[in-house]
């Protein structure tokens, strides 16, 4: 369930990650900051000094790390670091591909980033939109999966159903969900026309339970939290989508304009690692459950049920706890 790399593989994985980003003039500061945060908070090795680690090449990494799960999880750490290079050029993409080939792993990121540097942003954006279309529907809350979404008009029945959470007790998940929208100036799904109103119900519930606000760094941190809680195909897809929109910055999501290098902003790399660590400590993934069923329960009880611990710094501007 929780994202974990075997203890005996951690040092080799970190050495391989360093090798993969050692291109052109070497690893960039943002990549090193993100990797350092991941090593400390997710991999649990605050004692590991990156400056003292000898990088491993692709074949060396493949010889050292043979566990299939460790290899798959190394892939998603590679993707994260790859997206943190600006500008993202052929040297970085080709380097990551050599490591992925050696590890025998694959994913949708390869086509997106390969086309970005070798063909252009239009092709990469088309790759991303096609990929996004195949995953969004699967992230819809279970009670809404049989309801056809409306792309070009509000959905008053959905909005009314969600606004009825106002009748729930103080401290309930449902009330906290409405407070999340009021606090951030976001309309409750269904109030305005959107082809993915149904998706936003579960997404915003996940924000609420995790206590992560919808800032730029917070959006990437939330997807990293989900991936670390359970690295299913859907949750790794959520991480890739956040990295494309907020870090690589060549495409927008249905709700957020594209932006680049968000993890280079103050505190963002640290937040990412912290939320990965917090996600990995969860007892179960709560992003795809029936949130309507959970809405009447106290938010604190929902968090206990899924093992959601408090943020390292609840007052950092990226949390509401």
C-alpha positions, 0 to 999 in steps of 0.5 A: 500500500504505502510507497516504500523502497526496500532498505537495502535498495535505498542507497543504490536508488539514490545513487541512480537518481543522481546519475540520471540527472547528472547531464550537461552541467550536472544536476540543477539546484531544484533537482537536488533540493527535491531529491534531498527532500524525498531522501529525508522525508519519504525514504527515511534517510536524513543521514544520507548526504547527497554530496557524498553519494557516488552516482550509479549509471543505468546498468550499475543501478539495474544490477544493484536493484532487482526488486520489481517494486523498487524498480517501479517506484524508482521510475516515478522518482525519476519522472519527478526529477526529470520534470524539475529540469528547466529547460527540459532538454534531450540530454535529460530525457535521453538519460532517464530513458536509458535508466528506465530501459535498464530497469525494464519499466515503462509509463505514459511519461516517456511519450509525453516528455520524449515528444516534448523535447524531440517533436515539440510542445503541441505534440506533447500537449496532445499526448497529455490530453489523450492520457488525461482523458483516459484517467479522469473518469476513473477518479469520479466518486462511486455514486456519480459514476453512473451519472452522465456528466454535463459539459456545457451547463451547470448541474444544479442537482449535484450542487444542491446535493453538495450544498446540503452538507451545510446541514451536517454537524460542525466538524464533519467532513461535509462541512469541511468540504464546503468550508474548503470551497468558501475559503479558497473562493472555489465554486462547489462542483455543479454550480458552474458548467464544467465537463469534470464537475464529477471529478472535482467532488473526489478531488476536493474531498481529497484536498479536505481530508489531507488538509492540503490547500489548492496552492500551486505547490499544494496541488503537486504535493497532493498528487505526490501524497496520493502516489505515496499512499498507494502507487496505483496506476491512477495515483501515479497518473495524478502525479504525472498530471500535476508535474506536467501542469505545474512543473514542466508547464507546457499544458494546462489542466481543465482547472489550472493554467499551466505554470513552470518550475513550481517546485523551485519556489520557496519551501515547495521542494520541502513540502513535496517530500513532507507530503510524500512521507505523510502519504506513505504513512497512511493506512489506506488510500482515501481518494477513490472512496465514497465521500458522500457516505463519509461526509456526515462523519467527523473529519477527525474520525475520517483522518484517523480511519485512513491514518492521515497524520498532521502536516509537519508545518500546518501554518506554512500557507499550504495547509488547513488543519 
